[in-house]
Amino acid sequence: MVIGLRTAATGTVEGIEETSVRALAKLEQVLPPRLRRRIDALHSHTVSIPYDTPAPTVDSHTLATLSLACRDQERVRFEYRNHRGEGSRRAAEPYRLVRWGRRWYLVAWDLDRNDWRTFRADRVAACTPVGARFTPRDLPDDDIGDYVSRQVSVAPRKYHAKLRLHAPIEPMRERITAAVGTLERADERTCILSTSNDSLERLAVYVALLGVDFEVIEPDELVEHFRTLSDRYARAARKTPA
């Protein structure tokens, strides 16, 4: 419980930090000496490394409102900001909240688009139930976690890339999840990876870490970035003593 509260106090849900700290202080007062020593040892000998990018925070009231609406099958309205920062007012039937790593997602039926949508919870604001119940629909997938990962992989991003990997599709499927991109068999020895990212640098690093030869089909910007990296690595190889 102590470890969980300390994690929550530095987590990505906005508004629970102070509550977690208060609960933690009360709990530590009644811990037996043996457990207190173990907790103190863990706290004093643990180093936390921050993420390379800031984690988006989610309002705790928004999560609570959405979870209750999912449970009670109640329609909600909320303001939503897309990946370009454009705002809109949405009406939806909420079904599931999915926590994936540092992010929360809402799977809902969008009443305006008349289709399933996956919303980033940290982009939801002013969420209110409207008091109208809905009849549950069949979910878009039996595995909602897998459904969200596929939706996120095709979400709008700045760079969309297609690469030919010089490896059979089966071992690549074990390394590339649906959250990263989709794979398509080209022939017995190669497959096509379709992926996207907001950063050419991250795209290049990820592809290089796959450990197989590849060709960039698109975009041209990624080809140019690999040329830049190639020149940089070649210079480093020449300057590094054997």
C-alpha positions as CSV (number, residue, x, y, z in Angstrom):
1,M,0.0,0.0,0.0
2,V,2.8,2.4,0.8
3,I,4.6,1.7,-2.5
4,G,1.3,2.2,-4.4
5,L,0.6,5.5,-2.6
6,R,4.1,6.8,-3.3
7,T,3.8,5.9,-6.9
8,A,0.4,7.6,-7.1
9,A,1.8,10.7,-5.6
10,T,4.1,11.1,-8.6
11,G,1.8,9.7,-11.2
12,T,0.0,11.1,-14.2
13,V,-3.5,11.6,-12.6
14,E,-3.8,15.2,-11.7
15,G,-5.5,15.9,-8.4
16,I,-4.6,12.8,-6.4
17,E,-1.1,13.8,-5.4
18,E,-2.1,15.6,-2.3
19,T,-4.7,13.0,-1.3
20,S,-2.0,10.2,-1.7
21,V,0.5,12.1,0.4
22,R,-2.1,12.6,3.2
23,A,-3.0,8.9,3.2
24,L,0.6,7.9,3.1
25,A,1.5,10.0,6.1
26,K,-1.4,8.5,8.1
27,L,-0.4,4.9,7.0
28,E,3.3,5.3,7.9
29,Q,2.3,6.4,11.4
30,V,0.8,3.1,12.2
31,L,3.3,0.8,10.4
32,P,5.1,-1.7,12.6
33,P,8.8,-1.0,13.1
34,R,9.8,-4.0,10.9
35,L,7.8,-2.8,8.0
36,R,8.8,0.9,8.5
37,R,12.5,-0.1,8.2
38,R,11.8,-2.0,5.0
39,I,9.9,1.0,3.5
40,D,12.6,3.4,4.6
41,A,15.3,1.2,3.0
42,L,13.3,1.1,-0.3
43,H,12.8,4.8,-0.3
44,S,16.3,5.8,0.6
45,H,18.0,3.4,-1.9
46,T,15.7,3.9,-4.9
47,V,16.5,6.4,-7.7
48,S,13.8,7.5,-10.1
49,I,14.7,8.5,-13.6
50,P,12.3,10.9,-15.3
51,Y,10.8,10.1,-18.7
52,D,12.5,11.7,-21.7
53,T,9.2,13.5,-22.5
54,P,6.8,14.9,-20.0
55,A,3.9,12.6,-19.1
56,P,0.5,14.1,-19.9
57,T,-1.6,14.5,-16.8
58,V,-5.3,13.5,-16.6
59,D,-7.8,15.3,-14.3
60,S,-9.0,12.9,-11.6
61,H,-12.5,14.4,-11.7
62,T,-12.7,13.7,-15.4
63,L,-11.6,10.0,-14.9
64,A,-14.2,9.6,-12.1
65,T,-17.0,11.1,-14.2
66,L,-16.1,9.0,-17.2
67,S,-15.8,5.8,-15.2
68,L,-19.2,6.3,-13.6
69,A,-20.8,7.1,-16.9
70,C,-19.4,3.9,-18.3
71,R,-20.8,1.9,-15.4
72,D,-24.2,3.6,-15.5
73,Q,-24.4,3.6,-19.3
74,E,-25.0,7.4,-19.3
75,R,-24.3,9.7,-22.2
76,V,-21.7,12.5,-21.7
77,R,-20.7,15.8,-23.3
78,F,-17.2,17.1,-23.2
79,E,-14.8,19.5,-24.9
80,Y,-12.0,17.7,-26.8
81,R,-8.7,19.0,-28.2
82,N,-7.3,17.0,-31.1
83,H,-3.6,16.4,-31.9
84,R,-3.5,19.8,-33.7
85,G,-4.8,21.6,-30.7
86,E,-8.2,22.2,-32.3
87,G,-11.2,22.1,-29.9
88,S,-14.7,20.7,-30.4
89,R,-17.7,19.8,-28.4
90,R,-18.5,16.1,-28.4
91,A,-21.5,14.0,-27.4
92,A,-20.7,10.3,-26.7
93,E,-21.7,7.0,-25.1
94,P,-18.8,6.0,-23.0
95,Y,-17.9,2.3,-22.7
96,R,-14.4,1.7,-21.4
97,L,-11.4,3.5,-20.0
98,V,-8.0,2.0,-21.0
99,R,-4.8,2.8,-19.2
100,W,-1.8,2.3,-21.4
101,G,1.6,3.2,-20.0
102,R,1.4,6.9,-19.0
103,R,-1.8,7.6,-20.9
104,W,-5.5,7.0,-20.5
105,Y,-7.9,6.5,-23.3
106,L,-11.7,6.5,-23.5
107,V,-13.5,4.1,-25.9
108,A,-16.8,5.6,-26.8
109,W,-19.5,5.7,-29.4
110,D,-19.4,9.2,-30.9
111,L,-23.0,10.4,-31.5
112,D,-22.0,13.1,-33.9
113,R,-19.8,10.9,-36.1
114,N,-22.0,7.8,-35.6
115,D,-19.0,5.6,-35.1
116,W,-16.6,4.3,-32.5
117,R,-13.8,6.7,-31.4
118,T,-10.8,6.5,-29.1
119,F,-10.3,9.7,-27.1
120,R,-7.1,10.7,-25.2
121,A,-8.4,11.3,-21.7
122,D,-5.8,14.1,-21.0
123,R,-7.4,16.0,-23.9
124,V,-10.9,15.8,-22.4
125,A,-12.3,18.8,-20.5
126,A,-15.6,20.0,-19.0
127,C,-17.0,16.5,-19.0
128,T,-20.6,16.3,-17.8
129,P,-23.2,13.5,-17.9
130,V,-26.4,14.6,-19.7
131,G,-28.8,12.3,-17.7
132,A,-29.8,10.2,-20.7
133,R,-29.1,6.5,-20.5
134,F,-28.2,4.4,-23.6
135,T,-28.7,0.9,-24.7
136,P,-25.2,-0.8,-24.8
137,R,-23.9,-1.6,-28.3
138,D,-21.6,-4.5,-29.2
139,L,-18.0,-3.4,-28.5
140,P,-15.8,-2.9,-31.6
141,D,-13.5,-5.7,-30.4
142,D,-13.5,-8.5,-27.8
143,D,-10.1,-7.3,-26.7
144,I,-10.5,-3.6,-26.0
145,G,-6.8,-3.2,-25.1
146,D,-5.8,-4.6,-28.5
147,Y,-8.4,-2.4,-30.2
148,V,-7.0,0.8,-28.5
149,S,-3.4,-0.1,-29.5
150,R,-4.4,-0.5,-33.1
151,Q,-6.3,2.8,-33.1
152,V,-3.4,4.6,-31.6
153,S,-1.0,3.2,-34.2
154,V,-3.0,4.8,-37.0
155,A,-3.7,8.1,-35.1
156,P,-2.8,11.3,-37.0
157,R,0.9,12.1,-36.7
158,K,3.3,14.4,-38.4
159,Y,5.3,11.7,-40.3
160,H,3.9,8.5,-41.8
161,A,6.5,6.0,-43.0
162,K,6.5,2.8,-45.0
163,L,9.6,0.6,-45.0
164,R,10.5,-2.8,-46.5
165,L,12.1,-4.9,-43.8
166,H,14.5,-7.6,-45.0
167,A,13.2,-10.3,-42.6
168,P,10.2,-12.7,-42.7
169,I,7.0,-11.3,-41.2
170,E,6.7,-13.9,-38.4
171,P,9.7,-12.9,-36.3
172,M,8.9,-9.2,-37.0
173,R,5.4,-9.7,-35.6
174,E,7.0,-10.9,-32.3
175,R,8.9,-7.6,-32.1
176,I,6.5,-5.0,-33.5
177,T,3.2,-4.4,-31.7
178,A,0.1,-2.9,-33.1
179,A,0.8,0.2,-31.2
180,V,3.9,0.8,-33.3
181,G,2.5,0.0,-36.7
182,T,1.1,-2.6,-39.1
183,L,3.0,-5.3,-40.9
184,E,2.2,-6.7,-44.4
185,R,3.8,-9.7,-46.0
186,A,5.8,-8.8,-49.2
187,D,7.3,-12.2,-49.9
188,E,8.9,-15.1,-47.9
189,R,11.9,-13.0,-47.0
190,T,10.6,-9.4,-46.6
191,C,7.6,-7.5,-45.1
192,I,6.3,-4.0,-45.2
193,L,6.1,-1.9,-42.0
194,S,3.7,1.0,-41.9
195,T,4.3,3.3,-39.0
196,S,4.1,6.9,-37.9
197,N,5.6,9.4,-35.4
198,D,5.8,13.1,-34.7
199,S,9.6,12.8,-34.8
200,L,11.9,11.7,-37.6
201,E,14.6,11.0,-35.0
202,R,12.4,8.6,-33.1
203,L,11.4,6.8,-36.3
204,A,15.0,6.4,-37.3
205,V,16.1,5.1,-33.9
206,Y,13.2,2.6,-33.7
207,V,13.8,1.2,-37.1
208,A,17.5,0.8,-36.4
209,L,16.8,-1.1,-33.2
210,L,14.9,-3.7,-35.1
211,G,18.3,-5.2,-36.1
212,V,17.5,-6.0,-39.7
213,D,18.3,-4.4,-43.1
214,F,15.6,-2.2,-44.5
215,E,14.6,0.2,-47.3
216,V,12.6,3.4,-46.9
217,I,9.7,3.5,-49.3
218,E,8.4,6.8,-47.9
219,P,8.6,9.6,-46.9
220,D,11.5,11.4,-48.6
221,E,12.2,13.3,-45.3
222,L,13.1,10.0,-43.6
223,V,15.5,9.1,-46.4
224,E,17.3,12.4,-46.0
225,H,17.4,11.9,-42.3
226,F,19.1,8.5,-42.7
227,R,21.6,10.1,-45.1
228,T,22.4,12.7,-42.4
229,L,22.8,9.9,-39.8
230,S,25.0,7.9,-42.2
231,D,27.4,10.8,-42.7
232,R,27.5,11.5,-39.0
233,Y,28.3,7.8,-38.1
234,A,30.9,7.6,-40.9
235,R,32.7,10.7,-39.5
236,A,32.6,9.2,-36.0
237,A,34.0,5.9,-37.4
238,R,36.9,7.7,-39.1
239,K,37.8,9.8,-36.0
240,T,37.5,6.9,-33.5
241,P,40.9,5.0,-33.0
242,A,40.8,1.4,-34.0
